[in-house]
């Protein structure tokens, strides 16, 4: 196990940023810390990096208790949300920084910097200053800089947060492949469940300074342990109190085929390409929405005002709280 | 309708400009022009004789000496206090922040008097310092203290907002990359605040050069011993040696103007660099 966090607590004044947080992270894995803002995910990342001191609890990296080790001795690469470039240095000097402060041999430093600039596809831009780079390029520079001293652990705080949608998708895909290439235990923070599902092998869902659930993306989606995880990890309908239902688990049938199904009135049909969103009013006055494919919508000739039958697959009931 | 509004605003713009320039002319430009005119009225020879008079030369070097000691002191202290206040918040932080501004708020004469009260031969420390053969008041150490006191806030006040805006991200990034606190300061923090520090140093220099009130009380104003350039100017003026007073004033004015011009060049360079 590469990183273990045990019972970490951290308060800022009266605000509990982390409450009894324990997380195991496998060697070489790619983990996402997922949660809404204020859930403590960034604080946890900073605690692992040594940028924040926990009030209690322990952090273990590669078997060593590093709770009292300063950040500079933890061998952790950290990529900041706003990239934190050294603005007065060229891209090359930024990337070389971690090697130079450790008095790495000169020739080797140059070779390694050139190699990293290639890896993050910034070759030829080494003499530029950070302000002359695009957001995505600065992000990749920050990544190369963090990787230069060959850290055991790579931590990324909202790595794609500040980028536009297209660059973000590209970088996600690239980070995924990079992780396969360089074999470093990676943890990234995100509030975007889709990003976490797409990139991570393991997701840690956090809420209000506590861990709600840890698991593989599919496991979380299919077996959420509570209401929060279910509604954070994907779209959800709430039915009569504590019953929850994914929109694609609502089957829509013509009224004559249905035996023992619930009747529903189609209030609105939204075409989103392959997916069609159907807003339904149930007999007991509850409103839900269902997700069907284009084909199904065409087959049923869905239209507003139509009365149909619905059948619920695998509804989930969570204890109140 | 709209064009008359625009004309109105144009007229008021010109009016504003005239008022501002007129104010500056009356207050700043005219007196300086008069000073230069009166100084060089009778040609260069008397001016040269006045500025090369032994006491004038001594005052000139003493002024530079005070600057050479007080400015580095306040630079180091200013950066230190700015880092302390912005990076290591502590209880009483706002009190210290307010204390830094005391030299701005209190009249230099009061500062001079209070230094005498502490370091003078009747003062708190003065007696024991005297016993060890160290005299502070009426000698150069006291003048350094006074100069340092009045020019204290500039570096800290210029640096603090820049440090705040910079944030801690790049310093933290440097730490995770293995830099020691010392390396973080020299390689990341200082380069990021260098223009603010330079600006502060220039203002400190200009202020230290021109200081009169505090230094005049602390120095005892001994001709050729503890007389700085501003004190010399006042002395000559009081003794009706108008040429000497004007000539020394011009030297002082030129020194300050050069310092400020230097700052203009630097800020322009800084703006281009960022």
Interface residues (C-beta under 8 A of the other chain):
Chain A: X49 X50 X51 X70 X71 X72 X73 X74 X76 X77 X78 X80 X82 X84 X85 X86 X87 X88 X97 X98 X101 X102 X131 X142 X145 X146 X148 X149
Chain B: X169 X170 X172 X173 X174 X175 X176 X177 X178 X179 X180 X183 X187 X188 X191 X192 X274
